[in-house]
Amino acid sequence: MSHFNKSGFSIIELVIVVAVVGLIGAVGYTFYNQQQTAKEAANTTSQTKRTADVPAAPEIKSTTDLTAAAKVLDATTVGDEGDSAQLDTELNNF
C-alpha cells in the first residue's frame, strides 16, 4: 500500500470560508448603504436650510423700477467711479 500525504483544504472548509466571507460582505454592504442614505438626507436638509436663508428678490412693479435696477447693477458691476451718494440714492429708491 502506498502512503498518501494529506495536504490542502477540504471542500467543506472552503465552502465554510466562502459562506463567512459572504455573510460579512452582506452585513458590510447593508451598513454602507444605510450610511449613504443618512448622508444624502443630511446634505438635503443642509441645502434646504441654506436655500431658506437666501433673501427674496425685490418685486419689480414697473419699467421704471427695472431701469433703476439696471442702473444700479451697471454701476456696481462695471465699476463706475461715479458719485457714491447718487448710487446710494438709487439703491434706496429701488
MODELLER restraints for C-alpha pairs under 7 A, 6 or more apart:
rsr = mdl.restraints
at = mdl.atoms
rsr.add(forms.Gaussian(group=physical.xy_distance, feature=features.Distance(at['CA:60:A'], at['CA:66:A']), mean=6.32, stdev=0.5))
rsr.add(forms.Gaussian(group=physical.xy_distance, feature=features.Distance(at['CA:65:A'], at['CA:94:A']), mean=6.40, stdev=0.5))
rsr.add(forms.Gaussian(group=physical.xy_distance, feature=features.Distance(at['CA:68:A'], at['CA:90:A']), mean=6.77, stdev=0.5))
rsr.add(forms.Gaussian(group=physical.xy_distance, feature=features.Distance(at['CA:68:A'], at['CA:94:A']), mean=6.51, stdev=0.5))
rsr.add(forms.Gaussian(group=physical.xy_distance, feature=features.Distance(at['CA:69:A'], at['CA:94:A']), mean=6.71, stdev=0.5))
rsr.add(forms.Gaussian(group=physical.xy_distance, feature=features.Distance(at['CA:72:A'], at['CA:87:A']), mean=6.76, stdev=0.5))
rsr.add(forms.Gaussian(group=physical.xy_distance, feature=features.Distance(at['CA:72:A'], at['CA:90:A']), mean=6.74, stdev=0.5))
rsr.add(forms.Gaussian(group=physical.xy_distance, feature=features.Distance(at['CA:72:A'], at['CA:91:A']), mean=6.71, stdev=0.5))
